[in-house]
Amino acid sequence: MGLPDGPLTRLIALDFQADLEKLVTDFTGRAWVFDEIDRWLADRQGPSFFLLTGKPGVGKSAIAAQVVLTNPDVIAYHFCIARRNETIVPSTVLRSIAAQLGEKLPGYGTSLANTIKPTHLTINVNIDVQTMTGGQITGVVINHLTALDPQTELEVLLRAPLASLPEPKKPMLVVIDSLDEAATLRMDPTLVSLLSGLEGLPGWLRILCTSRPERRVLSYLDRLNPYMLAAESTLNLDDIRQYVSNRLQKAALKEKLLEAGQLDEGFITHLAGKNGSQEQGLAAGNFLFVKVLLNDIEVGHQSVAHLEELPHSLDEIYHNFLRRFSEIEWQDRYQPIFSVLAVAMEPLKERHFTNFTGQKPTSLRQNLGVLRQFLDVDISDGDTETYSLFHHSLRDYLL
Protein backbone atom coordinates (compact mmCIF):
# COMPACT_ATOMS: atom_id res chain seq x y z
CA MET A 1 0.00 0.00 0.00
CA GLY A 2 1.51 3.32 -1.02
CA LEU A 3 1.76 6.40 1.17
CA PRO A 4 -0.72 9.21 0.52
CA ASP A 5 0.40 12.72 -0.21
CA GLY A 6 0.96 15.09 2.70
CA PRO A 7 3.34 15.55 5.64
CA LEU A 8 4.30 12.29 7.32
CA THR A 9 5.22 11.88 10.97
CA ARG A 10 7.11 9.02 12.59
CA LEU A 11 6.82 8.48 16.31
CA ILE A 12 10.38 8.17 17.56
CA ALA A 13 11.52 8.42 21.18
CA LEU A 14 14.50 10.69 21.81
CA ASP A 15 17.45 8.99 23.50
CA PHE A 16 18.42 10.45 26.90
CA GLN A 17 20.23 7.41 28.28
CA ALA A 18 23.65 9.10 28.40
CA ASP A 19 22.11 12.15 30.08
CA LEU A 20 20.45 10.00 32.72
CA GLU A 21 23.70 8.25 33.56
CA LYS A 22 25.59 11.54 33.97
CA LEU A 23 22.88 13.09 36.12
CA VAL A 24 22.71 10.26 38.64
CA THR A 25 26.48 9.73 39.02
CA ASP A 26 27.20 9.87 42.78
CA PHE A 27 23.52 10.67 43.43
CA THR A 28 22.97 11.29 47.13
CA GLY A 29 19.98 11.81 49.43
CA ARG A 30 16.77 13.60 48.35
CA ALA A 31 14.54 11.16 50.26
CA TRP A 32 12.47 14.11 51.52
CA VAL A 33 11.74 15.22 47.94
CA PHE A 34 10.78 11.70 46.90
CA ASP A 35 8.48 11.44 49.91
CA GLU A 36 6.68 14.58 48.74
CA ILE A 37 6.32 13.18 45.22
CA ASP A 38 5.02 9.88 46.61
CA ARG A 39 2.38 11.72 48.67
CA TRP A 40 1.25 13.56 45.56
CA LEU A 41 0.99 10.33 43.56
CA ALA A 42 -0.89 8.56 46.35
CA ASP A 43 -3.59 11.24 46.46
CA ARG A 44 -6.04 9.97 43.82
CA GLN A 45 -7.97 13.25 44.00
CA GLY A 46 -4.84 15.39 43.82
CA PRO A 47 -3.68 17.67 40.99
CA SER A 48 -2.41 16.22 37.71
CA PHE A 49 0.79 18.28 37.80
CA PHE A 50 3.67 18.50 40.27
CA LEU A 51 6.08 21.37 39.56
CA LEU A 52 9.48 21.12 41.25
CA THR A 53 11.34 24.41 41.12
CA GLY A 54 14.57 25.83 42.49
CA LYS A 55 17.64 27.88 41.66
CA PRO A 56 20.18 26.73 39.04
CA GLY A 57 22.49 24.00 40.34
CA VAL A 58 20.30 22.89 43.24
CA GLY A 59 19.79 19.43 41.68
CA LYS A 60 16.38 19.44 39.94
CA SER A 61 17.49 17.51 36.85
CA ALA A 62 19.31 14.91 38.92
CA ILE A 63 16.12 14.33 40.92
CA ALA A 64 14.10 13.98 37.71
CA ALA A 65 16.63 11.47 36.37
CA GLN A 66 16.54 9.45 39.59
CA VAL A 67 12.74 9.31 39.44
CA VAL A 68 12.91 8.04 35.86
CA LEU A 69 15.40 5.32 36.74
CA THR A 70 13.80 4.14 39.99
CA ASN A 71 10.03 4.63 39.70
CA PRO A 72 8.41 1.72 37.82
CA ASP A 73 5.29 3.81 37.12
CA VAL A 74 7.14 6.20 34.79
CA ILE A 75 5.68 5.58 31.33
CA ALA A 76 7.42 8.44 29.51
CA TYR A 77 10.01 11.10 30.19
CA HIS A 78 11.66 14.03 28.47
CA PHE A 79 14.59 16.34 29.23
CA CYS A 80 14.65 19.85 27.76
CA ILE A 81 18.35 20.53 27.31
CA ALA A 82 20.05 23.86 26.64
CA ARG A 83 21.33 24.18 23.10
CA ARG A 84 19.81 20.90 21.93
CA ASN A 85 17.05 22.38 19.86
CA GLU A 86 15.21 19.14 19.13
CA THR A 87 14.52 18.73 22.84
CA ILE A 88 12.48 21.95 23.13
CA VAL A 89 10.39 21.87 19.92
CA PRO A 90 6.83 20.92 21.03
CA SER A 91 6.10 18.57 18.14
CA THR A 92 9.30 16.58 18.72
CA VAL A 93 8.58 16.34 22.45
CA LEU A 94 5.01 15.15 21.92
CA ARG A 95 6.05 12.52 19.38
CA SER A 96 8.81 11.24 21.64
CA ILE A 97 6.37 10.92 24.55
CA ALA A 98 3.83 9.17 22.31
CA ALA A 99 6.45 6.66 21.14
CA GLN A 100 7.28 5.85 24.76
CA LEU A 101 3.61 5.46 25.65
CA GLY A 102 3.31 2.96 22.82
CA GLU A 103 6.05 0.88 24.38
CA LYS A 104 5.11 1.12 28.07
CA LEU A 105 1.41 1.93 28.43
CA PRO A 106 -0.86 -1.09 27.83
CA GLY A 107 -3.62 -0.34 25.35
CA TYR A 108 -2.23 2.96 24.12
CA GLY A 109 -1.64 1.66 20.59
CA THR A 110 -5.17 0.31 20.36
CA SER A 111 -6.60 3.53 21.71
CA LEU A 112 -4.58 5.63 19.26
CA ALA A 113 -5.76 3.48 16.36
CA ASN A 114 -9.38 3.81 17.49
CA THR A 115 -9.38 7.55 18.16
CA ILE A 116 -7.18 8.91 15.38
CA LYS A 117 -9.06 10.45 12.47
CA PRO A 118 -8.77 8.61 9.14
CA THR A 119 -7.12 11.69 7.59
CA HIS A 120 -4.18 11.24 9.98
CA LEU A 121 -3.65 7.49 9.57
CA THR A 122 -1.06 6.20 7.15
CA ILE A 123 0.34 2.70 7.04
CA ASN A 124 3.96 2.22 6.09
CA VAL A 125 4.61 -0.52 3.53
CA ASN A 126 6.40 -2.50 6.26
CA ILE A 127 3.76 -2.00 8.94
CA ASP A 128 0.13 -2.99 9.27
CA VAL A 129 -2.61 -1.71 11.54
CA GLN A 130 -2.01 -4.59 13.95
CA THR A 131 1.31 -2.95 14.86
CA MET A 132 -0.67 -0.18 16.48
CA THR A 133 -3.38 -2.28 18.05
CA GLY A 134 -0.72 -4.58 19.49
CA GLY A 135 0.59 -1.68 21.52
CA GLN A 136 3.95 -1.23 19.82
CA ILE A 137 3.55 1.92 17.77
CA THR A 138 7.20 2.79 17.14
CA GLY A 139 7.62 3.22 13.40
CA VAL A 140 3.98 3.98 12.69
CA VAL A 141 3.58 6.83 10.24
CA ILE A 142 0.94 9.47 10.89
CA ASN A 143 -0.22 11.69 8.08
CA HIS A 144 -0.97 15.43 8.15
CA LEU A 145 0.67 16.29 11.46
CA THR A 146 3.04 19.23 11.17
CA ALA A 147 5.36 20.97 13.58
CA LEU A 148 3.37 24.14 12.94
CA ASP A 149 0.28 22.66 14.61
CA PRO A 150 1.30 21.26 18.02
CA GLN A 151 -2.23 21.76 19.37
CA THR A 152 -3.49 19.17 16.92
CA GLU A 153 -0.63 16.85 17.81
CA LEU A 154 -1.52 17.23 21.48
CA GLU A 155 -5.11 16.20 20.75
CA VAL A 156 -4.22 13.34 18.38
CA LEU A 157 -1.31 11.82 20.32
CA LEU A 158 -2.26 12.44 23.96
CA ARG A 159 -5.62 13.82 24.90
CA ALA A 160 -7.90 11.63 22.73
CA PRO A 161 -6.18 8.23 23.10
CA LEU A 162 -5.50 8.64 26.82
CA ALA A 163 -9.07 9.67 27.55
CA SER A 164 -10.41 6.45 26.05
CA LEU A 165 -8.17 4.13 28.07
CA PRO A 166 -9.54 2.26 31.10
CA GLU A 167 -8.25 3.53 34.44
CA PRO A 168 -5.21 1.57 35.66
CA LYS A 169 -4.92 0.38 39.25
CA LYS A 170 -2.40 3.11 40.15
CA PRO A 171 -1.33 6.48 38.72
CA MET A 172 1.04 6.50 35.76
CA LEU A 173 3.77 9.12 35.64
CA VAL A 174 5.29 11.30 32.90
CA VAL A 175 8.45 13.27 33.79
CA ILE A 176 9.41 16.47 31.95
CA ASP A 177 12.60 18.22 33.08
CA SER A 178 13.76 21.86 32.66
CA LEU A 179 10.69 23.60 31.32
CA ASP A 180 12.61 26.87 31.58
CA GLU A 181 14.71 25.68 28.63
CA ALA A 182 11.57 24.91 26.62
CA ALA A 183 10.36 28.46 27.26
CA THR A 184 13.36 29.84 25.35
CA LEU A 185 11.96 28.61 22.03
CA ARG A 186 11.10 31.51 19.76
CA MET A 187 7.81 30.17 18.52
CA ASP A 188 4.27 29.91 19.79
CA PRO A 189 3.04 27.81 21.42
CA THR A 190 5.97 26.60 23.48
CA LEU A 191 5.86 23.37 25.45
CA VAL A 192 5.17 25.44 28.57
CA SER A 193 2.08 27.15 27.16
CA LEU A 194 0.84 23.83 25.76
CA LEU A 195 1.09 22.16 29.16
CA SER A 196 -0.63 25.10 30.85
CA GLY A 197 -3.71 24.49 28.71
CA LEU A 198 -3.66 20.73 28.99
CA GLU A 199 -7.13 20.15 30.40
CA GLY A 200 -9.18 16.98 30.27
CA LEU A 201 -6.42 14.51 31.04
CA PRO A 202 -7.54 11.41 32.91
CA GLY A 203 -7.01 11.61 36.67
CA TRP A 204 -4.68 8.60 36.69
CA LEU A 205 -2.11 10.37 34.51
CA ARG A 206 0.34 12.49 36.51
CA ILE A 207 2.98 14.85 35.11
CA LEU A 208 6.07 15.76 37.13
CA CYS A 209 7.85 18.86 35.80
CA THR A 210 10.95 20.76 36.89
CA SER A 211 11.94 24.34 36.16
CA ARG A 212 13.95 27.25 37.39
CA PRO A 213 11.67 29.78 39.13
CA GLU A 214 11.44 32.02 36.05
CA ARG A 215 8.49 34.25 35.27
CA ARG A 216 8.16 32.95 31.70
CA VAL A 217 7.35 29.54 33.21
CA LEU A 218 5.62 30.45 36.47
CA SER A 219 3.30 32.91 34.73
CA TYR A 220 1.75 29.89 33.03
CA LEU A 221 2.07 27.31 35.82
CA ASP A 222 2.10 29.26 39.10
CA ARG A 223 -1.42 28.01 39.85
CA LEU A 224 0.17 24.59 40.40
CA ASN A 225 1.62 25.74 43.76
CA PRO A 226 5.23 24.85 42.85
CA TYR A 227 7.26 22.84 45.33
CA MET A 228 10.40 24.86 46.01
CA LEU A 229 13.65 22.96 46.37
CA ALA A 230 15.14 25.54 48.72
CA ALA A 231 18.93 25.65 48.66
CA GLU A 232 19.06 27.00 52.22
CA SER A 233 16.84 24.31 53.77
CA THR A 234 18.40 22.08 56.42
CA LEU A 235 17.39 18.98 54.47
CA ASN A 236 19.15 20.18 51.33
CA LEU A 237 22.26 21.20 53.25
CA ASP A 238 22.40 17.81 54.97
CA ASP A 239 22.22 16.11 51.57
CA ILE A 240 25.16 18.18 50.37
CA ARG A 241 27.15 17.25 53.48
CA GLN A 242 26.46 13.59 52.77
CA TYR A 243 27.44 14.04 49.12
CA VAL A 244 30.78 15.59 50.08
CA SER A 245 31.36 12.83 52.65
CA ASN A 246 30.66 10.16 50.02
CA ARG A 247 33.00 11.78 47.51
CA LEU A 248 35.77 11.89 50.11
CA GLN A 249 35.72 8.09 50.23
CA LYS A 250 37.28 8.05 46.77
CA ALA A 251 41.04 7.61 46.83
CA ALA A 252 42.00 10.50 44.51
CA LEU A 253 40.10 13.14 46.47
CA LYS A 254 41.05 11.67 49.84
CA GLU A 255 44.71 11.83 48.85
CA LYS A 256 44.49 15.55 48.00
CA LEU A 257 43.17 16.35 51.49
CA LEU A 258 45.82 14.21 53.19
CA GLU A 259 48.59 15.91 51.20
CA ALA A 260 47.28 19.32 52.30
CA GLY A 261 46.88 18.24 55.94
CA GLN A 262 43.12 18.78 55.90
CA LEU A 263 40.75 16.74 58.06
CA ASP A 264 37.60 15.36 56.45
CA GLU A 265 35.19 16.87 58.99
CA GLY A 266 36.77 20.31 58.81
CA PHE A 267 36.66 20.27 55.03
CA ILE A 268 33.03 19.11 54.98
CA THR A 269 31.99 21.80 57.45
CA HIS A 270 33.82 24.54 55.54
CA LEU A 271 32.20 23.48 52.29
CA ALA A 272 28.71 22.43 53.37
CA GLY A 273 28.13 23.79 56.88
CA LYS A 274 27.38 21.97 60.12
CA ASN A 275 25.18 18.89 60.16
CA GLY A 276 21.55 19.49 61.11
CA SER A 277 21.84 23.27 60.92
CA GLN A 278 21.10 25.97 58.39
CA GLU A 279 24.74 26.99 58.26
CA GLN A 280 25.30 26.86 54.50
CA GLY A 281 29.06 26.77 54.26
CA LEU A 282 30.85 27.74 51.09
CA ALA A 283 28.42 25.82 48.86
CA ALA A 284 25.36 27.87 49.89
CA GLY A 285 23.21 24.84 49.12
CA ASN A 286 24.32 24.52 45.48
CA PHE A 287 24.96 20.91 44.45
CA LEU A 288 26.51 21.81 41.10
CA PHE A 289 29.05 24.15 42.71
CA VAL A 290 30.13 21.37 45.09
CA LYS A 291 30.37 18.81 42.29
CA VAL A 292 32.47 21.04 40.02
CA LEU A 293 34.73 22.17 42.87
CA LEU A 294 35.38 18.60 44.03
CA ASN A 295 36.13 17.56 40.45
CA ASP A 296 38.62 20.44 40.23
CA ILE A 297 40.29 19.41 43.48
CA GLU A 298 40.36 15.75 42.47
CA VAL A 299 42.30 16.38 39.23
CA GLY A 300 44.69 18.80 40.92
CA HIS A 301 43.43 22.04 39.40
CA GLN A 302 42.42 23.47 42.79
CA SER A 303 44.56 23.44 45.92
CA VAL A 304 43.04 22.77 49.34
CA ALA A 305 46.07 23.91 51.31
CA HIS A 306 44.21 27.05 52.39
CA LEU A 307 40.44 26.55 52.56
CA GLU A 308 39.78 30.28 52.78
CA GLU A 309 41.20 30.62 49.27
CA LEU A 310 38.70 28.25 47.66
CA PRO A 311 36.34 29.86 45.11
CA HIS A 312 32.98 31.03 46.43
CA SER A 313 30.77 30.51 43.36
CA LEU A 314 30.49 28.75 40.02
CA ASP A 315 31.39 31.98 38.24
CA GLU A 316 34.59 32.18 40.29
CA ILE A 317 35.44 28.57 39.36
CA TYR A 318 34.92 29.38 35.69
CA HIS A 319 36.94 32.59 36.03
CA ASN A 320 39.84 30.79 37.72
CA PHE A 321 39.83 28.15 35.00
CA LEU A 322 40.09 30.74 32.23
CA ARG A 323 42.84 32.61 34.08
CA ARG A 324 45.12 29.61 33.54
CA PHE A 325 45.50 30.61 29.90
CA SER A 326 47.71 33.36 28.58
CA GLU A 327 45.97 36.08 26.60
CA ILE A 328 47.32 34.66 23.34
CA GLU A 329 46.23 31.10 24.23
CA TRP A 330 42.76 32.35 25.10
CA GLN A 331 42.30 34.43 21.96
CA ASP A 332 43.79 31.93 19.50
CA ARG A 333 42.85 28.54 20.94
CA TYR A 334 39.99 28.57 23.45
CA GLN A 335 37.85 31.67 23.01
CA PRO A 336 36.85 30.63 19.43
CA ILE A 337 35.66 27.24 20.73
CA PHE A 338 33.70 28.66 23.67
CA SER A 339 32.23 31.39 21.45
CA VAL A 340 30.76 28.79 19.11
CA LEU A 341 29.50 26.55 21.92
CA ALA A 342 27.83 29.46 23.74
CA VAL A 343 25.49 30.16 20.82
CA ALA A 344 25.17 26.75 19.13
CA MET A 345 21.65 25.31 19.09
CA GLU A 346 22.85 21.70 18.75
CA PRO A 347 25.86 19.66 19.93
CA LEU A 348 28.76 20.10 17.51
CA LYS A 349 31.18 17.68 15.87
CA GLU A 350 34.87 18.36 15.27
CA ARG A 351 34.24 19.26 11.64
CA HIS A 352 31.83 21.99 12.77
CA PHE A 353 34.52 23.55 14.96
CA THR A 354 37.02 23.33 12.12
CA ASN A 355 34.61 25.15 9.84
CA PHE A 356 33.66 27.82 12.39
CA THR A 357 37.06 28.47 13.99
CA GLY A 358 39.54 27.61 11.25
CA GLN A 359 41.54 25.46 13.67
CA LYS A 360 43.24 22.43 12.16
CA PRO A 361 41.92 19.01 13.32
CA THR A 362 45.01 18.06 15.34
CA SER A 363 45.17 21.38 17.21
CA LEU A 364 41.40 21.42 17.66
CA ARG A 365 41.43 17.99 19.26
CA GLN A 366 44.11 19.11 21.73
CA ASN A 367 42.18 22.28 22.57
CA LEU A 368 38.95 20.36 23.14
CA GLY A 369 40.87 18.03 25.45
CA VAL A 370 41.97 20.97 27.62
CA LEU A 371 38.36 22.19 27.91
CA ARG A 372 36.88 18.72 28.34
CA GLN A 373 36.02 19.04 32.04
CA PHE A 374 33.44 21.70 31.15
CA LEU A 375 32.03 19.92 28.10
CA ASP A 376 29.36 17.30 27.57
CA VAL A 377 30.94 14.77 25.22
CA ASP A 378 28.52 12.35 23.61
CA ILE A 379 29.35 9.39 21.34
CA SER A 380 25.79 8.08 20.89
CA ASP A 381 25.89 9.19 17.23
CA GLY A 382 27.95 6.23 16.04
CA ASP A 383 31.64 6.66 16.86
CA THR A 384 31.65 10.42 16.30
CA GLU A 385 31.93 12.60 19.38
CA THR A 386 29.72 15.65 19.76
CA TYR A 387 30.38 18.52 22.13
CA SER A 388 28.25 20.99 24.08
CA LEU A 389 28.69 23.04 27.26
CA PHE A 390 28.21 20.88 30.34
CA HIS A 391 25.72 23.24 32.03
CA HIS A 392 23.75 26.36 31.15
CA SER A 393 25.44 28.25 34.02
CA LEU A 394 28.69 28.19 32.01
CA ARG A 395 26.87 29.49 28.94
CA ASP A 396 25.39 32.29 31.05
CA TYR A 397 28.85 33.15 32.39
CA LEU A 398 30.44 33.21 28.94
CA LEU A 399 27.68 35.34 27.46
C-alpha positions, -999 to +999 in steps of 0.1 A: +000+000+000+015+033-010+018+064+012-007+092+005+004+127-002+010+151+027+033+156+056+043+123+073+052+119+110+071+090+126+068+085+163+104+082+176+115+084+212+145+107+218+174+090+235+184+105+269+202+074+283+236+091+284+221+122+301+204+100+327+237+083+336+256+115+340+229+131+361+227+103+386+265+097+390+272+099+428+235+107+434+230+113+471+200+118+494+168+136+484+145+112+503+125+141+515+117+152+479+108+117+469+085+114+499+067+146+487+063+132+452+050+099+466+024+117+487+013+136+456+010+103+436-009+086+464-036+112+465-060+100+438-080+132+440-048+154+438-037+177+410-024+162+377+008+183+378+037+185+403+061+214+396+095+211+412+113+244+411+146+258+425+176+279+417+202+267+390+225+240+403+203+229+432+198+194+417+164+194+399+175+175+368+193+149+389+161+143+409+141+140+377+166+115+364+165+095+396+127+093+394+129+080+359+154+053+367+138+041+400+100+046+397+084+017+378+053+038+371+071+062+348+057+056+313+074+084+295+100+111+302+117+140+285+146+163+292+146+199+278+184+205+273+200+239+266+213+242+231+198+209+219+170+224+199+152+191+191+145+187+228+125+220+231+104+219+199+068+209+210+061+186+181+093+166+187+086+163+224+050+151+219+060+125+194+088+112+216+064+109+245+038+092+223+064+067+211+073+058+248+036+055+257+033+030+228+060+009+244+051+011+281+014+019+284-009-011+278-036-003+253-022+030+241-016+017+206-052+003+204-066+035+217-046+056+193-058+035+164-094+038+175-094+076+182-072+089+154-091+105+125-088+086+091-071+117+076-042+112+100-036+075+096-011+062+071+003+027+070+040+022+061+046-005+035+064-025+063+038-020+089+001-030+093-026-017+115-020-046+139+013-029+149-007-002+165-034-023+181-007-046+195+006-017+215+040-012+198+035+019+178+072+028+171+076+032+134+040+040+127+036+068+102+009+095+109-002+117+081-010+154+081+007+163+115+030+192+112+054+210+136+034+241+129+003+227+146+013+213+180-022+218+194-035+192+169-006+169+178-015+172+215-051+162+207-042+133+184-013+118+203-023+124+240-056+138+249-079+116+227-062+082+231-055+086+268-091+097+275-104+064+260-082+041+281-095+023+311-082+035+344-052+016+357-049+004+393-024+031+402-013+065+387+010+065+358+038+091+356+053+113+329+084+133+338+094+165+320+126+182+331+138+219+327+107+236+313+126+269+316+147+257+286+116+249+266+104+285+273+134+298+254+120+286+220+111+315+198+078+302+185+043+299+198+030+278+214+060+266+235+059+234+254+052+254+286+021+271+272+008+238+258+011+222+292-006+251+308-037+245+287-037+207+290-071+201+304-092+170+303-064+145+310-075+114+329-070+116+367-047+086+367-021+104+345+003+125+365+030+148+351+061+158+371+079+189+358+109+208+369+119+243+362+139+272+374+117+298+391+114+320+361+085+342+353+082+329+317+073+295+332+056+304+365+033+329+347+017+299+330+021+273+358+021+293+391-014+280+398+002+246+404+016+257+438+052+249+428+073+228+453+104+249+460+137+230+464+151+255+487+189+257+487+191+270+522+168+243+538+184+221+564+174+190+545+192+202+513+223+212+533+224+178+550+222+161+516+252+182+504+272+173+535+265+136+528+274+140+491+308+156+501+314+128+526+307+102+500+330+118+475+358+119+501+357+081+502+373+081+468+410+076+468+420+105+445+401+131+465+410+117+498+447+118+488+445+156+480+432+164+515+458+142+532+486+159+512+473+193+523+469+182+559+431+188+559+408+167+581+376+154+564+352+169+590+368+203+588+367+203+550+330+191+550+320+218+575+338+245+555+322+235+523+287+224+534+281+238+569+274+220+601+252+189+602+215+195+611+218+233+609+211+260+584+247+270+583+253+269+545+291+268+543+308+277+511+284+258+489+254+279+499+232+248+491+243+245+455+250+209+444+265+218+411+290+242+427+301+214+451+304+188+423+325+210+400+347+222+429+354+186+440+361+176+404+386+204+402+403+194+435+404+157+425+423+164+392+447+188+409+434+220+394+424+235+428+446+234+459+430+228+493+461+239+513+442+270+524+404+265+526+398+303+528+412+306+493+387+283+477+363+299+451+330+310+464+308+305+434+305+288+400+314+320+382+346+322+403+354+286+394+349+294+357+369+326+360+398+308+377+398+281+350+401+307+322+428+326+341+451+296+335+455+306+299+477+334+286+460+361+266+473+347+233+462+311+242+428+324+251+423+344+220+438+319+195+429+285+209+400+286+235+379+317+230+369+306+194+357+272+207+337+287+237+322+314+215+308+288+191+295+266+219+278+295+237+255+302+208+252+267+191+217+253+191+228+217+188+259+197+199+288+201+175+312+177+159+349+184+153+342+193+116+318+220+128+345+235+150+370+233+121+346+252+098+337+278+124+371+285+140+395+276+113+415+255+137+432+224+122+419+190+133+450+181+153+452+214+172+414+214+177+414+180+193+441+191+217+422+223+226+389+204+231+409+180+255+420+210+276+384+222+279+369+187+283+360+190+320+334+217+311+320+199+281+294+173+276+309+148+252+285+123+236+293+094+213+258+081+209+259+092+172+279+062+160+316+067+169+316+104+163+319+126+194+297+157+198+304+185+221+282+210+241+287+230+273+282+209+303+257+232+320+237+264+311+254+282+340+287+282+320+269+295+289+254+323+310+288+331+324+304+332+289+277+353+275 
